């Protein structure tokens, strides 16, 4: 009987403990009020637009490893100093530099017609102008079935379908296979070159660039060109008429050897736990067809402006807030891997990481990948963000953004403030990625969400790691 009473009492205490935990909040009223005020200030501020306007206008396109990317790093350090960061520095790394050069591509049979194309990152040049018959493949799967040597003396063309517009960018991964690995099958088949349908959701005659994948440690030894979606549609219609097609192309894209790149690191030193780092950022480089406003000047502006607003508070948050402007993301996450390697011994002190790199439209969802106790903190943050139109998403969502991948793989917890990507793949890697595509009010909503959430995490005592 005594044992039964003890067990019953223990059960009651367990239930009471669970109920108490459920009613406890990891945030004080003062922290909530500060976060709300940060949101309001961000919505009224023009700082984000000033930053992205400065970057895209004063620096322009910023291909990874280029002289322009180097100027952008200096710009980032000066910006950090002007906005009141406690530390602003460049962490250099070495990278191979691929340069686009000039390109001419045209349909020559059954008639002459200029095509709108762009070389894909990592592609080889033509030694001289190539004119050859096209071998049509409906999709990447058809090309993957080609026999070795079957394309000798030909140019392969891989078609596909226009990406469907979606909030999350679903479909990009599969469509992107023709860009990333198509060259491996075309080269195995002996093709003189490869032409692919651009990976994008637009119907403009703007080709989408992007990086190809290596085959082990080897890059393509043939030219690889993406053509605009309307031009790809045109080639398909001609193919369906059983019309023999011939293309001429001349491309000067090639590797230029090793150069220096780097990450810009801006710190707001924590007031109580300076060794603990909450890392946010975007990537500083861009493709060279537009000015990189949406991808990813917006991300640089969002995260830098959010931290700058926090810097104006009367007191620094407890933990250090670090903004990283990652270098050379577009050409293989090179800055991200360099950062993870350079800070490997200190990654245990990185309590959270996240990146803005999906355009400039509004944030609609907050996802996380932290421990169960810390999930309560993220749930509370989601409630504070809800007036911005942001809903709580998964609490077991790995990621944090492309440049966060190497850190997340080492166990760094992440959140992701998911943006509406409905128009992202209209603009992504094209000449249309320019400043006019950014809506100032939507950019401000992003900054408001980042400022509030990052302040609350940085000022918290909650352990986020599993």
FIBABA-990963 format. One record per residue (C-alpha): residue number from 0; residue in three letters; y negated, x negated, z. Coordinates in pm, 1 decimal, decimal comma, always signed. Each point is the difference from the previous one (the first is absolute). Layout:
<rs>
[NUM; 'ALA'; [Y; X; Z]]
...
</rs>
This chain:
<rs>
[0; 'UNK'; [+0,0; +0,0; +0,0]]
[1; 'UNK'; [-237,5; -283,3; +89,7]]
[2; 'UNK'; [+76,8; -173,9; -330,0]]
[3; 'UNK'; [-69,0; +323,5; -190,4]]
[4; 'UNK'; [-340,2; +37,6; +166,2]]
[5; 'UNK'; [-89,4; -360,6; -85,4]]
[6; 'UNK'; [+94,2; +51,0; -362,0]]
[7; 'UNK'; [-206,1; +317,0; -16,5]]
[8; 'UNK'; [-301,2; -174,8; +152,0]]
[9; 'UNK'; [+39,2; -285,7; -247,7]]
[10; 'UNK'; [+8,9; +242,6; -290,9]]
[11; 'UNK'; [-314,6; +174,7; +126,0]]
[12; 'UNK'; [-181,2; -333,9; +28,9]]
[13; 'UNK'; [+104,4; -94,1; -353,2]]
[14; 'UNK'; [-131,4; +328,3; -138,5]]
[15; 'UNK'; [-325,5; -44,0; +195,6]]
[16; 'UNK'; [-40,2; -355,0; -137,4]]
[17; 'UNK'; [+45,2; +117,5; -359,9]]
[18; 'UNK'; [-250,4; +283,2; +54,4]]
[19; 'UNK'; [-248,8; -240,2; +157,1]]
[20; 'UNK'; [+34,6; -243,4; -292,0]]
[21; 'UNK'; [-55,9; +283,2; -243,9]]
[22; 'UNK'; [-324,7; +103,3; +173,5]]
[23; 'UNK'; [-137,5; -352,5; +40,6]]
[24; 'UNK'; [-241,6; -122,0; -265,6]]
[25; 'UNK'; [-29,2; -367,8; -94,1]]
[26; 'UNK'; [-372,9; +45,8; -70,4]]
[27; 'UNK'; [-289,6; +56,3; +238,2]]
[28; 'UNK'; [-275,6; +253,2; -63,7]]
[29; 'UNK'; [-244,7; -286,8; -45,6]]
[30; 'UNK'; [+218,8; -156,1; -271,2]]
[31; 'UNK'; [+32,5; +333,1; -177,4]]
[32; 'UNK'; [-375,5; +51,4; +11,7]]
[33; 'UNK'; [-62,1; -348,5; -139,2]]
[34; 'UNK'; [+248,3; +60,4; -282,7]]
[35; 'UNK'; [-163,0; +331,7; -86,0]]
[36; 'UNK'; [-342,1; -162,5; -5,5]]
[37; 'UNK'; [+130,7; -278,0; -226,2]]
[38; 'UNK'; [+128,9; +263,3; -240,5]]
[39; 'UNK'; [-336,1; +174,4; -10,5]]
[40; 'UNK'; [-187,4; -326,0; -49,7]]
[41; 'UNK'; [+235,6; -100,9; -283,0]]
[42; 'UNK'; [-43,7; +331,5; -179,3]]
[43; 'UNK'; [-377,0; -52,1; -0,9]]
[44; 'UNK'; [+7,5; -371,6; -82,4]]
[45; 'UNK'; [-50,2; -152,6; -345,8]]
[46; 'UNK'; [+147,1; -336,6; +101,2]]
[47; 'UNK'; [+329,9; +44,9; -184,6]]
[48; 'UNK'; [-168,9; +77,1; -332,4]]
[49; 'UNK'; [-236,1; -292,5; +52,5]]
[50; 'UNK'; [+295,4; -235,6; +47,7]]
[51; 'UNK'; [+202,5; +111,9; -303,0]]
[52; 'UNK'; [-315,1; +12,0; -213,6]]
[53; 'UNK'; [-83,2; -356,7; +99,2]]
[54; 'UNK'; [+352,0; -127,8; -66,2]]
[55; 'UNK'; [+43,6; +160,1; -340,6]]
[56; 'UNK'; [-354,0; -69,2; -119,2]]
[57; 'UNK'; [-71,4; -347,8; +134,6]]
[58; 'UNK'; [+352,0; -139,7; -45,8]]
[59; 'UNK'; [+159,2; +225,8; -263,8]]
[60; 'UNK'; [+369,0; -29,6; -103,8]]
[61; 'UNK'; [+196,3; -231,3; +232,1]]
[62; 'UNK'; [+328,5; -114,4; -153,1]]
[63; 'UNK'; [+216,8; -178,3; +256,6]]
[64; 'UNK'; [-60,7; -375,8; -14,5]]
[65; 'UNK'; [-312,9; +27,0; -213,4]]
[66; 'UNK'; [-347,6; -136,8; +59,2]]
[67; 'UNK'; [-114,7; +358,3; +61,2]]
[68; 'UNK'; [+253,2; +46,4; +278,5]]
[69; 'UNK'; [-133,3; -319,8; +161,3]]
[70; 'UNK'; [-353,4; +142,0; -11,8]]
[71; 'UNK'; [+133,7; +319,3; +155,5]]
[72; 'UNK'; [+139,2; -196,7; +295,9]]
[73; 'UNK'; [-341,0; -154,1; +65,1]]
[74; 'UNK'; [-150,2; +347,4; -31,9]]
[75; 'UNK'; [+248,1; +132,8; +256,4]]
[76; 'UNK'; [-83,9; -269,9; +256,8]]
[77; 'UNK'; [-374,1; +56,9; -37,3]]
[78; 'UNK'; [+51,4; +375,6; +28,4]]
[79; 'UNK'; [+198,5; -43,6; +320,2]]
[80; 'UNK'; [-271,3; -214,8; +155,5]]
[81; 'UNK'; [-271,5; +247,2; -99,7]]
[82; 'UNK'; [+190,5; +295,6; +146,1]]
[83; 'UNK'; [+44,5; -162,2; +339,7]]
[84; 'UNK'; [+362,0; -115,2; +1,8]]
[85; 'UNK'; [+70,6; -264,9; +262,8]]
[86; 'UNK'; [+194,8; -221,9; -242,2]]
[87; 'UNK'; [+3,2; -20,2; -379,9]]
[88; 'UNK'; [+212,4; -254,5; -183,5]]
[89; 'UNK'; [+208,9; -69,2; -310,2]]
[90; 'UNK'; [+368,0; -92,6; +28,1]]
[91; 'UNK'; [+97,2; -170,9; -324,0]]
[92; 'UNK'; [+333,2; -11,8; -181,0]]
[93; 'UNK'; [+118,7; -134,1; -336,3]]
[94; 'UNK'; [+116,9; +224,2; -283,3]]
[95; 'UNK'; [+88,2; -15,9; -372,0]]
[96; 'UNK'; [-278,4; +139,0; -217,4]]
[97; 'UNK'; [+68,7; +228,7; -296,7]]
[98; 'UNK'; [-287,0; +68,8; -239,6]]
[99; 'UNK'; [-16,5; +284,9; -249,3]]
[100; 'UNK'; [-176,7; -154,0; -298,8]]
[101; 'UNK'; [-65,6; +193,7; -320,4]]
[102; 'UNK'; [+231,5; +258,6; -150,4]]
[103; 'UNK'; [+26,2; +177,5; -332,9]]
[104; 'UNK'; [+266,8; +261,4; -68,8]]
[105; 'UNK'; [+20,5; +235,5; -295,8]]
[106; 'UNK'; [+237,9; +226,3; -185,5]]
[107; 'UNK'; [+42,8; -143,2; -349,4]]
[108; 'UNK'; [+258,8; +237,4; -148,3]]
[109; 'UNK'; [+14,3; +279,6; -112,2]]
[110; 'UNK'; [-379,8; -59,4; +8,3]]
[111; 'UNK'; [-259,8; -214,5; +172,4]]
[112; 'UNK'; [-118,7; +121,6; +342,4]]
[113; 'UNK'; [-144,1; -190,0; +294,2]]
[114; 'UNK'; [+185,6; +58,2; +328,3]]
[115; 'UNK'; [-147,8; -22,3; +347,6]]
[116; 'UNK'; [+207,5; -238,7; +205,9]]
[117; 'UNK'; [-14,0; -255,6; +279,4]]
[118; 'UNK'; [+224,0; -291,8; +89,4]]
[119; 'UNK'; [+204,7; +47,2; +316,2]]
[120; 'UNK'; [-27,2; -252,3; +279,2]]
[121; 'UNK'; [+236,9; -293,9; -45,4]]
[122; 'UNK'; [+43,1; +51,7; -374,8]]
[123; 'UNK'; [+23,5; -293,7; -238,2]]
[124; 'UNK'; [-231,0; -54,1; -298,7]]
[125; 'UNK'; [+89,7; +24,9; -364,6]]
[126; 'UNK'; [-10,4; -341,5; -166,3]]
[127; 'UNK'; [-147,8; +170,2; -305,8]]
[128; 'UNK'; [-43,5; +357,3; -120,3]]
[129; 'UNK'; [+328,7; +190,7; -0,1]]
[130; 'UNK'; [+74,2; +274,0; -252,4]]
[131; 'UNK'; [+335,7; +170,2; +42,4]]
[132; 'UNK'; [+186,5; +327,8; -16,6]]
[133; 'UNK'; [+15,1; +217,5; +311,0]]
[134; 'UNK'; [+327,0; +97,1; +164,1]]
[135; 'UNK'; [-64,9; +321,9; +195,1]]
[136; 'UNK'; [+152,2; +68,6; +344,9]]
[137; 'UNK'; [-55,3; +338,2; +162,8]]
[138; 'UNK'; [-6,9; -148,0; +350,1]]
[139; 'UNK'; [+83,6; -306,2; +207,8]]
[140; 'UNK'; [+360,8; +111,5; +36,3]]
[141; 'UNK'; [+49,5; -10,4; -377,0]]
[142; 'UNK'; [-147,7; -350,3; -16,5]]
[143; 'UNK'; [+220,0; -115,9; +287,9]]
[144; 'UNK'; [+305,6; +83,9; -213,2]]
[145; 'UNK'; [-105,5; -226,3; -286,7]]
[146; 'UNK'; [+249,9; -268,9; -99,4]]
[147; 'UNK'; [-87,2; -367,7; +25,1]]
[148; 'UNK'; [-169,8; -119,1; -318,6]]
[149; 'UNK'; [-21,4; +349,2; -152,2]]
[150; 'UNK'; [-382,0; -9,6; -20,9]]
[151; 'UNK'; [-37,5; -334,7; -174,4]]
[152; 'UNK'; [-310,2; -5,5; -218,7]]
[153; 'UNK'; [-115,3; +342,7; +127,7]]
[154; 'UNK'; [-257,8; +138,4; +243,2]]
[155; 'UNK'; [+143,3; +239,8; +257,4]]
[156; 'UNK'; [-197,7; +308,8; +97,0]]
[157; 'UNK'; [+91,3; +180,0; +323,3]]
[158; 'UNK'; [-129,2; +352,9; +17,5]]
[159; 'UNK'; [+19,4; +221,5; +307,6]]
[160; 'UNK'; [-192,4; +298,9; +127,9]]
[161; 'UNK'; [-350,3; +57,7; +125,8]]
[162; 'UNK'; [+4,4; -23,6; +378,0]]
[163; 'UNK'; [-45,1; +334,5; +172,0]]
[164; 'UNK'; [-311,8; +14,5; +216,4]]
[165; 'UNK'; [+84,6; +38,6; +367,2]]
[166; 'UNK'; [-159,1; -38,1; +339,9]]
[167; 'UNK'; [+240,0; -275,3; +103,2]]
[168; 'UNK'; [+41,1; -185,2; -329,7]]
[169; 'UNK'; [+365,1; +97,3; -19,4]]
[170; 'UNK'; [+158,4; -120,9; -320,7]]
[171; 'UNK'; [-183,7; -331,9; -18,8]]
[172; 'UNK'; [+294,8; -205,0; +120,8]]
[173; 'UNK'; [+235,6; +125,9; -269,6]]
[174; 'UNK'; [-258,0; -6,0; -280,4]]
[175; 'UNK'; [-99,9; -351,6; +100,4]]
[176; 'UNK'; [+344,7; -139,1; -83,1]]
[177; 'UNK'; [-88,0; -34,8; -367,5]]
[178; 'UNK'; [-299,4; -212,5; +94,8]]
[179; 'UNK'; [+176,3; -212,4; +257,8]]
[180; 'UNK'; [+340,9; -75,7; -151,3]]
[181; 'UNK'; [-17,0; +117,6; -361,6]]
[182; 'UNK'; [-73,4; -352,2; -121,5]]
[183; 'UNK'; [+327,1; -130,0; +144,5]]
[184; 'UNK'; [+206,9; +229,1; -223,9]]
[185; 'UNK'; [-222,9; -49,8; -305,4]]
[186; 'UNK'; [+15,1; -376,4; +38,0]]
[187; 'UNK'; [+377,0; +11,2; +51,0]]
[188; 'UNK'; [+19,5; +197,9; -324,2]]
[189; 'UNK'; [-189,6; -274,0; -182,5]]
[190; 'UNK'; [-318,2; +203,7; -62,9]]
[191; 'UNK'; [-315,6; -174,7; -116,6]]
[192; 'UNK'; [-199,7; +216,7; +240,0]]
[193; 'UNK'; [-0,3; +319,9; +201,7]]
[194; 'UNK'; [-238,7; +296,1; -9,0]]
[195; 'UNK'; [+17,7; +262,6; +275,3]]
[196; 'UNK'; [-165,2; +333,3; +70,8]]
[197; 'UNK'; [-267,6; -47,8; +267,1]]
[198; 'UNK'; [+100,0; +104,0; +349,2]]
[199; 'UNK'; [-259,7; +264,3; +74,7]]
[200; 'UNK'; [-74,5; +372,0; +20,1]]
[201; 'UNK'; [-303,4; +7,7; -232,8]]
[202; 'UNK'; [-29,0; +89,0; -367,7]]
[203; 'UNK'; [-289,6; -236,1; -72,3]]
[204; 'UNK'; [+32,7; -294,1; -237,0]]
[205; 'UNK'; [-27,7; -235,5; +294,4]]
[206; 'UNK'; [+309,4; -218,4; +46,4]]
[207; 'UNK'; [+122,2; -71,3; +352,2]]
[208; 'UNK'; [+59,8; -362,2; +92,2]]
[209; 'UNK'; [+218,9; -122,0; +287,5]]
[210; 'UNK'; [+232,0; -278,7; +104,0]]
[211; 'UNK'; [+352,3; -44,3; -128,9]]
[212; 'UNK'; [+289,0; -116,9; +216,7]]
[213; 'UNK'; [+159,7; -341,2; -22,1]]
[214; 'UNK'; [+362,4; -41,8; -96,8]]
[215; 'UNK'; [+105,8; -228,7; +281,7]]
[216; 'UNK'; [-262,4; -272,3; -23,2]]
[217; 'UNK'; [-79,5; +55,7; -369,1]]
[218; 'UNK'; [-279,5; +191,1; -168,4]]
[219; 'UNK'; [+5,3; +153,4; -346,4]]
[220; 'UNK'; [-4,0; -234,6; -299,2]]
[221; 'UNK'; [-104,2; +281,5; -237,2]]
[222; 'UNK'; [-324,0; +199,7; -26,4]]
[223; 'UNK'; [+12,2; +334,3; +182,4]]
[224; 'UNK'; [-265,0; +258,7; -77,0]]
[225; 'UNK'; [-71,4; +342,6; +152,5]]
[226; 'UNK'; [-158,6; +250,4; -237,1]]
[227; 'UNK'; [-193,0; +312,7; +94,6]]
[228; 'UNK'; [+181,9; +328,6; +42,9]]
[229; 'UNK'; [-154,6; +161,0; -313,9]]
[230; 'UNK'; [+106,0; -300,8; -206,1]]
[231; 'UNK'; [+352,0; +23,0; +143,1]]
[232; 'UNK'; [+5,5; +369,8; -88,3]]
[233; 'UNK'; [-101,7; -90,5; -355,1]]
[234; 'UNK'; [+280,2; -253,6; -38,9]]
[235; 'UNK'; [+249,9; +254,6; +129,3]]
[236; 'UNK'; [-109,5; +259,8; -254,4]]
[237; 'UNK'; [+28,6; -251,4; -282,9]]
[238; 'UNK'; [+344,5; -103,9; +124,3]]
[239; 'UNK'; [+109,4; +365,0; +8,4]]
[240; 'UNK'; [-95,5; +24,0; -368,5]]
[241; 'UNK'; [+249,3; -280,8; -68,5]]
[242; 'UNK'; [-290,8; -215,3; -116,6]]
[243; 'UNK'; [+61,4; -376,4; +7,2]]
[244; 'UNK'; [-262,3; -155,3; +228,1]]
[245; 'UNK'; [-147,9; -347,2; -7,0]]
[246; 'UNK'; [-240,4; -156,2; +249,6]]
[247; 'UNK'; [-207,4; -316,3; -4,7]]
[248; 'UNK'; [-114,1; -161,1; +322,6]]
[249; 'UNK'; [-166,9; -314,3; +122,2]]
[250; 'UNK'; [-34,6; -71,9; +370,4]]
[251; 'UNK'; [-151,3; -299,0; +180,6]]
[252; 'UNK'; [+113,4; +84,9; +354,0]]
[253; 'UNK'; [+162,1; -290,4; +184,0]]
[254; 'UNK'; [+49,2; -183,2; +327,8]]
[255; 'UNK'; [-269,2; -255,0; +87,9]]
[256; 'UNK'; [+161,3; -192,6; +287,0]]
[257; 'UNK'; [-57,5; +11,7; +375,6]]
[258; 'UNK'; [-337,2; +92,5; +148,6]]
[259; 'UNK'; [-139,3; +92,4; +342,4]]
[260; 'UNK'; [-32,7; +355,3; +125,6]]
[261; 'UNK'; [-41,6; +129,6; +352,2]]
[262; 'UNK'; [-31,9; +281,5; +250,6]]
[263; 'UNK'; [-329,3; +86,9; +167,6]]
[264; 'UNK'; [+55,0; +66,2; +372,6]]
[265; 'UNK'; [-265,5; +182,3; +207,0]]
[266; 'UNK'; [+47,4; +48,1; +375,2]]
[267; 'UNK'; [-151,6; +219,7; +267,2]]
[268; 'UNK'; [+124,9; -175,4; +314,2]]
[269; 'UNK'; [+155,6; +231,9; +257,6]]
[270; 'UNK'; [-175,4; +36,1; +335,6]]
[271; 'UNK'; [+313,7; -2,2; +218,4]]
[272; 'UNK'; [+297,4; -93,9; -218,6]]
[273; 'UNK'; [-145,3; -226,3; -269,2]]
[274; 'UNK'; [+342,6; -144,2; -81,9]]
[275; 'UNK'; [+129,5; +343,6; -110,7]]
[276; 'UNK'; [-93,6; +75,3; -361,6]]
[277; 'UNK'; [-40,2; +332,8; -179,4]]
[278; 'UNK'; [-9,9; -94,4; -368,0]]
[279; 'UNK'; [-154,1; +209,4; -277,6]]
[280; 'UNK'; [-104,0; -94,6; -351,1]]
[281; 'UNK'; [+15,1; +33,7; -375,2]]
[282; 'UNK'; [+39,6; -244,5; -285,9]]
[283; 'UNK'; [-297,3; -190,0; -135,2]]
[284; 'UNK'; [+136,2; -80,4; -345,9]]
[285; 'UNK'; [+22,2; +243,4; -289,4]]
[286; 'UNK'; [+119,6; +16,1; -354,6]]
[287; 'UNK'; [-255,7; -117,9; -253,3]]
[288; 'UNK'; [-28,2; +303,6; -227,1]]
[289; 'UNK'; [-238,5; +196,2; +225,0]]
[290; 'UNK'; [-198,5; -96,8; +310,3]]
[291; 'UNK'; [+270,5; +82,2; +253,0]]
[292; 'UNK'; [-200,6; +271,2; +175,8]]
[293; 'UNK'; [+289,4; +236,2; +72,4]]
[294; 'UNK'; [+266,7; -273,5; +14,8]]
[295; 'UNK'; [-93,4; -136,5; +244,3]]
[296; 'UNK'; [-371,2; -36,2; +55,3]]
[297; 'UNK'; [+18,2; +336,6; +173,5]]
[298; 'UNK'; [+258,3; -129,4; +246,9]]
[299; 'UNK'; [-216,4; -302,1; +80,1]]
[300; 'UNK'; [-299,6; +228,6; +58,1]]
[301; 'UNK'; [+193,1; +252,2; +209,1]]
[302; 'UNK'; [+153,8; -245,4; +244,2]]
[303; 'UNK'; [-298,2; -234,5; +25,0]]
[304; 'UNK'; [-245,6; +283,0; +54,8]]
[305; 'UNK'; [+226,6; +162,6; +260,6]]
[306; 'UNK'; [+20,3; -322,7; +200,3]]
[307; 'UNK'; [-374,1; -60,4; -40,7]]
[308; 'UNK'; [-73,8; +339,5; +155,3]]
[309; 'UNK'; [+225,5; -88,1; +294,6]]
[310; 'UNK'; [-187,3; -330,5; +32,3]]
[311; 'UNK'; [-318,3; +195,1; +77,4]]
[312; 'UNK'; [+150,7; +163,2; +311,3]]
[313; 'UNK'; [-143,4; -115,9; +335,0]]
[314; 'UNK'; [+331,1; -164,9; +85,0]]
[315; 'UNK'; [+279,6; -150,1; -211,7]]
[316; 'UNK'; [+337,5; +179,1; +16,6]]
[317; 'UNK'; [+261,7; -168,4; +218,8]]
[318; 'UNK'; [+200,1; -145,0; -289,3]]
[319; 'UNK'; [-122,6; -210,5; -290,2]]
[320; 'UNK'; [-62,2; +185,9; -324,8]]
[321; 'UNK'; [+67,5; -217,8; -303,9]]
[322; 'UNK'; [-103,7; +87,6; -354,3]]
[323; 'UNK'; [+189,1; -195,5; -265,0]]
[324; 'UNK'; [-122,1; -3,2; -358,5]]
[325; 'UNK'; [+327,9; -105,4; -159,2]]
[326; 'UNK'; [-8,8; -225,9; -304,4]]
[327; 'UNK'; [+221,4; +17,4; -309,5]]
[328; 'UNK'; [+169,0; +332,0; +82,0]]
[329; 'UNK'; [+19,4; +119,9; -358,3]]
[330; 'UNK'; [+194,5; -303,6; -113,8]]
[331; 'UNK'; [+278,6; +25,3; +257,0]]
[332; 'UNK'; [-132,1; +59,3; +357,1]]
[333; 'UNK'; [-67,6; -373,1; +18,3]]
[334; 'UNK'; [-270,2; +29,0; +264,2]]
[335; 'UNK'; [+218,0; +227,1; +209,4]]
[336; 'UNK'; [+290,6; -242,9; +1,9]]
[337; 'UNK'; [-236,1; -290,5; +67,4]]
[338; 'UNK'; [-151,2; +182,9; +298,0]]
[339; 'UNK'; [+340,4; +84,7; +147,3]]
[340; 'UNK'; [+109,1; -361,5; -36,6]]
[341; 'UNK'; [-320,1; -152,9; +135,5]]
[342; 'UNK'; [+4,2; +233,8; +303,0]]
[343; 'UNK'; [+376,2; +8,4; +48,7]]
[344; 'UNK'; [-15,8; -145,7; +351,0]]
[345; 'UNK'; [-254,3; +263,3; +103,3]]
[346; 'UNK'; [+139,3; +313,9; -165,7]]
[347; 'UNK'; [+138,2; +113,2; +335,2]]
[348; 'UNK'; [-363,0; +50,8; +106,3]]
[349; 'UNK'; [-74,2; +219,8; -301,8]]
[350; 'UNK'; [+38,2; +336,0; +170,4]]
[351; 'UNK'; [-68,8; +209,4; -312,2]]
[352; 'UNK'; [-80,3; -43,2; -370,7]]
[353; 'UNK'; [-116,3; +231,3; -276,8]]
[354; 'UNK'; [-169,2; -21,8; -339,9]]
[355; 'UNK'; [-216,8; +218,9; -221,8]]
[356; 'UNK'; [+123,9; -45,8; -357,7]]
[357; 'UNK'; [+40,2; +330,8; -177,3]]
[358; 'UNK'; [-343,4; +78,8; -137,6]]
[359; 'UNK'; [-301,9; +174,8; +144,7]]
[360; 'UNK'; [+93,4; +367,6; +26,8]]
[361; 'UNK'; [+27,6; +167,2; +340,6]]
[362; 'UNK'; [+264,7; -77,9; +260,1]]
[363; 'UNK'; [+228,3; +296,7; +63,0]]
[364; 'UNK'; [+283,3; -131,7; +219,2]]
[365; 'UNK'; [+67,0; -244,6; +284,9]]
[366; 'UNK'; [+346,5; -158,3; +15,4]]
[367; 'UNK'; [+129,8; -263,6; +238,6]]
[368; 'UNK'; [+283,8; -233,2; +87,3]]
[369; 'UNK'; [-39,9; -85,0; +368,8]]
[370; 'UNK'; [+209,1; +44,4; +313,8]]
[371; 'UNK'; [+55,5; +349,1; +153,1]]
[372; 'UNK'; [-253,3; -50,6; +279,8]]
[373; 'UNK'; [-263,0; -119,2; -247,6]]
[374; 'UNK'; [+77,1; +297,9; -222,7]]
[375; 'UNK'; [-170,3; +213,7; +266,3]]
[376; 'UNK'; [-314,6; -206,8; -55,7]]
[377; 'UNK'; [+17,0; +47,7; -377,2]]
[378; 'UNK'; [+55,5; +374,2; +51,6]]
[379; 'UNK'; [-319,7; +14,7; +207,0]]
[380; 'UNK'; [-190,0; -195,8; -262,6]]
[381; 'UNK'; [+118,3; +247,1; -264,1]]
[382; 'UNK'; [-150,3; +285,5; +204,7]]
[383; 'UNK'; [-335,7; -178,0; +8,8]]
[384; 'UNK'; [+14,5; -60,8; -376,7]]
[385; 'UNK'; [+93,9; +361,1; -80,4]]
[386; 'UNK'; [-363,0; +114,7; -59,4]]
[387; 'UNK'; [-1,7; -246,5; -291,2]]
[388; 'UNK'; [+281,0; +198,4; -164,8]]
[389; 'UNK'; [+269,6; -248,6; +103,8]]
[390; 'UNK'; [+346,0; +117,3; +108,4]]
[391; 'UNK'; [+268,6; -182,4; +196,9]]
[392; 'UNK'; [+280,0; -135,4; -217,4]]
[393; 'UNK'; [+321,9; -181,3; +77,3]]
[394; 'UNK'; [+34,2; -214,3; +312,3]]
[395; 'UNK'; [+273,4; -212,9; -157,4]]
[396; 'UNK'; [-173,3; -97,1; -324,0]]
[397; 'UNK'; [+21,7; -373,4; -73,3]]
[398; 'UNK'; [-271,1; -161,3; -205,2]]
[399; 'UNK'; [-366,1; -32,0; +88,2]]
[400; 'UNK'; [-100,3; -104,6; -353,1]]
[401; 'UNK'; [+109,1; -261,8; -255,1]]
[402; 'UNK'; [-159,2; -300,7; +171,9]]
[403; 'UNK'; [+151,0; +108,5; +332,2]]
[404; 'UNK'; [+358,0; -22,8; -130,0]]
[405; 'UNK'; [+61,8; -366,0; +101,3]]
[406; 'UNK'; [-130,7; +65,8; +352,2]]
[407; 'UNK'; [+188,8; +327,6; +39,1]]
[408; 'UNK'; [+318,2; -182,9; -99,3]]
[409; 'UNK'; [-61,2; -227,8; +298,2]]
[410; 'UNK'; [-24,5; +295,5; +237,9]]
[411; 'UNK'; [-373,9; +73,9; +7,9]]
[412; 'UNK'; [-54,9; +376,0; +66,1]]
[413; 'UNK'; [-190,9; +197,4; -263,6]]
[414; 'UNK'; [-192,2; +315,2; -68,9]]
[415; 'UNK'; [-109,2; +132,6; -340,5]]
[416; 'UNK'; [-298,0; +221,9; -67,3]]
[417; 'UNK'; [+126,1; +157,0; -322,4]]
[418; 'UNK'; [-261,7; +75,1; -263,8]]
[419; 'UNK'; [+5,0; +265,3; -268,0]]
[420; 'UNK'; [+117,8; -195,6; -303,6]]
[421; 'UNK'; [-31,7; +278,9; -255,7]]
[422; 'UNK'; [-224,6; -203,8; -230,5]]
[423; 'UNK'; [+112,7; -346,9; +105,7]]
[424; 'UNK'; [+231,0; -69,3; -292,6]]
[425; 'UNK'; [-262,7; +120,0; -246,9]]
[426; 'UNK'; [-212,5; -299,0; +102,7]]
[427; 'UNK'; [+249,4; -253,1; +136,2]]
[428; 'UNK'; [-14,4; -339,3; -179,7]]
[429; 'UNK'; [-216,9; +134,0; -284,2]]
[430; 'UNK'; [-352,9; -56,9; -136,8]]
[431; 'UNK'; [-81,2; +336,6; +160,4]]
[432; 'UNK'; [+19,8; -141,8; +354,1]]
[433; 'UNK'; [-375,4; -8,3; +56,6]]
[434; 'UNK'; [-244,4; +94,7; +274,0]]
[435; 'UNK'; [-93,8; +340,7; -141,4]]
[436; 'UNK'; [+350,5; +125,8; +83,9]]
[437; 'UNK'; [-69,9; -21,9; +375,2]]
[438; 'UNK'; [-134,4; +307,6; +178,0]]
[439; 'UNK'; [-223,3; -114,3; +290,6]]
[440; 'UNK'; [+94,5; +295,6; +222,5]]
[441; 'UNK'; [+371,8; -60,9; -51,5]]
[442; 'UNK'; [-45,3; -370,5; +73,6]]
[443; 'UNK'; [-185,5; +88,2; +321,2]]
[444; 'UNK'; [+287,3; +224,8; +110,1]]
[445; 'UNK'; [+235,6; -296,5; -36,7]]
[446; 'UNK'; [-227,6; -220,1; +208,5]]
[447; 'UNK'; [-27,0; +267,2; +268,6]]
[448; 'UNK'; [+379,2; +21,0; +27,5]]
[449; 'UNK'; [+44,7; -376,8; +17,9]]
[450; 'UNK'; [-282,9; -51,0; +249,2]]
[451; 'UNK'; [+132,3; +259,6; +243,7]]
[452; 'UNK'; [+368,2; -86,2; -22,5]]
[453; 'UNK'; [-40,9; -377,8; +10,5]]
[454; 'UNK'; [-246,7; +17,6; +289,7]]
[455; 'UNK'; [+241,9; +213,8; +202,8]]
[456; 'UNK'; [+294,9; -229,3; -67,1]]
[457; 'UNK'; [-202,5; -312,6; +72,6]]
[458; 'UNK'; [-135,9; +143,6; +326,1]]
[459; 'UNK'; [+344,7; +117,8; +116,4]]
[460; 'UNK'; [+240,3; -164,4; +242,1]]
[461; 'UNK'; [+301,3; +160,6; -169,7]]
[462; 'UNK'; [+267,1; -237,5; -131,5]]
[463; 'UNK'; [+71,2; +97,5; -361,4]]
[464; 'UNK'; [+300,8; -216,7; -79,4]]
[465; 'UNK'; [+350,5; +150,6; +12,5]]
</rs>
